[in-house]
Amino acid sequence: RIVSDPILEITVEETAGIVRNREPVVHGIPFPQGLIAETSGFLVVDDEGNSVPVATKLLANWTDGSIKWMLFDFQVSLPAKGKKSLQIYSKSTDKETRQEDFAPPKLHKTPGKISVHTGKAEIELDVCKLLPCSQITVAGHPVLRENTSRIVLIDEAGREWIPRIDNWTVETQNPLRMVLAFEGAFMSEDDVHVFR
């Protein structure tokens, strides 16, 4: 039951020939002055009437306080080479949709490690060594042998540079996405190159 028209409609297209399941899509969207109040929320609905998981971040306001620029995080499922239309409504719109449950990512700190829980998977990251991950567990079963992955930089002379983490922060966290930023250095004997 739709009481008002969507404020915006966008089309998402899969071009690589790969089936996408809850694929992350991040997109900045501008709005005309006065259209959307800063306190408004958003509802995103696909062309089958399903509510699409979404998180938003205000990037800029107009001088009257209305929303000028908003960052949207979506999760979209698409068949290979498929298209899907997404309608964006203000959250106060009286619209019946089929809701889909999802678990937001959660961060847990333990000595020497960070664990990111996504609902179905748990990803462990070492806070001293820059590894892709030290362990991945899905539905309680490990899918990666612990400490078997690593990142190594090899220069043109064939020297190996081993990464060391000095600091880390949560750069972005919302109900759909988490970005961790690491600072440290690549070490080769007494030589050091800083990274972020």
C-alpha positions in Angstrom: 0.0 0.0 0.0 1.7 3.2 -1.2 0.5 6.5 0.1 3.1 8.7 -1.6 5.6 8.5 -4.4 9.2 7.7 -3.8 11.5 10.7 -3.4 14.1 9.0 -5.6 14.5 5.8 -7.7 17.9 4.3 -8.7 18.8 1.3 -10.7 21.6 -1.1 -9.7 23.0 -3.3 -12.4 25.4 -6.3 -12.2 27.8 -6.2 -15.2 30.5 -8.8 -14.3 28.3 -11.9 -14.7 28.5 -12.9 -11.0 25.6 -13.7 -8.8 25.5 -11.1 -6.0 24.1 -12.0 -2.6 23.7 -9.0 -0.3 26.4 -7.2 -2.2 27.5 -3.9 -0.5 26.7 -0.8 -2.4 27.8 2.6 -1.1 26.5 5.7 -2.9 26.3 9.4 -2.2 23.0 11.0 -3.2 22.3 14.8 -3.4 18.9 16.2 -2.6 17.3 19.6 -3.7 17.0 22.3 -1.0 14.0 21.9 1.2 13.0 18.4 0.0 14.1 16.3 3.0 14.3 17.5 6.7 17.4 16.6 8.5 15.4 14.5 11.0 13.9 12.3 8.3 14.8 8.6 8.0 14.8 6.6 4.8 13.2 3.4 3.6 14.6 1.6 0.5 12.3 -0.8 -1.3 13.1 -3.0 -4.3 10.8 -3.6 -7.3 9.5 -6.8 -5.6 8.3 -4.9 -2.5 11.2 -6.1 -0.3 12.7 -3.7 2.2 16.4 -3.4 1.4 18.9 -3.1 4.3 20.2 0.4 4.4 22.3 2.7 6.6 22.8 6.4 6.0 25.2 9.1 7.0 24.5 12.8 6.6 27.3 14.5 4.7 26.0 18.1 4.2 23.0 20.4 4.9 21.5 23.3 3.0 21.3 26.7 4.8 17.7 26.0 5.7 18.8 22.8 7.5 17.4 20.4 5.0 19.5 17.5 3.7 21.8 18.4 0.8 24.0 15.2 0.6 23.5 11.8 2.1 25.7 8.7 2.0 23.7 5.5 1.6 24.9 2.0 2.4 22.8 -0.8 0.7 22.9 -4.5 0.6 21.5 -5.7 -2.8 21.0 -9.3 -4.2 21.2 -9.6 -8.0 21.4 -12.4 -10.5 24.4 -12.4 -12.9 23.9 -9.6 -15.5 20.7 -8.6 -13.7 19.1 -5.2 -12.8 17.1 -4.0 -9.9 15.2 -0.8 -9.3 15.3 0.7 -5.8 12.8 3.3 -4.6 13.8 5.6 -1.7 11.0 6.9 0.5 11.1 9.1 3.6 10.8 6.8 6.6 7.5 8.3 7.6 5.9 7.1 4.4 3.0 4.6 5.1 4.2 1.7 3.0 3.8 -2.0 3.6 7.0 -4.0 2.8 8.4 -7.4 3.6 11.2 -6.9 6.1 14.4 -9.0 6.0 16.3 -9.6 9.2 20.0 -9.0 9.3 22.6 -8.8 12.1 24.8 -5.7 12.3 28.5 -6.3 12.6 29.8 -6.2 16.2 33.4 -5.7 17.4 34.9 -7.5 20.3 38.4 -6.7 21.6 40.6 -9.3 23.4 44.3 -9.1 24.2 46.2 -9.1 20.9 43.1 -9.7 18.8 40.0 -8.0 17.3 36.9 -10.2 16.5 34.3 -9.0 14.1 31.0 -10.8 14.3 28.6 -10.6 11.3 25.9 -12.9 12.5 26.9 -16.0 10.6 30.7 -15.5 10.5 33.4 -14.4 13.0 36.6 -12.8 11.7 39.6 -12.6 13.9 42.3 -9.9 13.2 45.7 -9.7 14.9 46.4 -6.2 16.3 50.2 -6.7 16.1 50.7 -8.3 12.7 49.0 -7.1 9.5 47.4 -10.3 8.2 44.4 -10.7 6.0 42.9 -12.4 9.1 44.2 -14.8 11.7 41.0 -16.9 11.7 37.6 -17.1 10.1 34.8 -19.1 11.6 31.4 -19.7 9.9 28.5 -21.2 11.9 31.0 -22.2 14.5 33.4 -24.1 12.1 36.8 -22.7 11.3 37.3 -22.2 7.5 40.9 -20.9 7.7 43.8 -22.6 9.4 44.9 -20.2 12.1 47.8 -17.9 11.3 48.4 -19.4 7.8 47.8 -16.2 5.9 50.1 -13.2 5.9 50.9 -10.1 4.0 54.5 -9.6 2.7 55.9 -6.8 0.6 58.7 -7.8 -1.7 60.7 -4.9 -3.3 62.5 -4.9 -6.7 65.6 -6.2 -5.0 63.8 -9.2 -3.7 63.8 -8.1 -0.1 60.9 -9.1 2.1 59.2 -6.4 4.2 57.1 -7.7 7.1 54.2 -5.4 8.3 53.8 -4.4 11.9 50.7 -2.7 13.4 51.3 0.2 15.7 47.7 1.5 16.1 44.2 0.8 14.8 40.9 2.6 14.9 37.3 2.0 13.8 37.0 4.4 10.8 33.4 3.6 9.9 30.7 1.6 11.7 27.0 1.4 10.9 24.4 -1.4 10.9 25.7 -2.7 7.6 29.4 -1.9 7.3 32.5 -1.6 9.5 35.9 -0.2 8.3 39.0 -0.6 10.4 42.0 1.6 9.8 45.5 0.3 10.7 48.7 2.3 11.1 52.2 0.8 11.3 55.3 0.0 9.3 56.9 -2.5 6.9 60.1 -3.7 8.4 63.2 -5.2 6.6 66.1 -5.6 8.9 66.8 -2.0 10.1 64.8 -0.3 7.3 61.3 1.0 8.1 58.4 2.2 5.8 55.3 3.7 7.5 51.8 2.7 6.2 48.3 3.7 7.0 
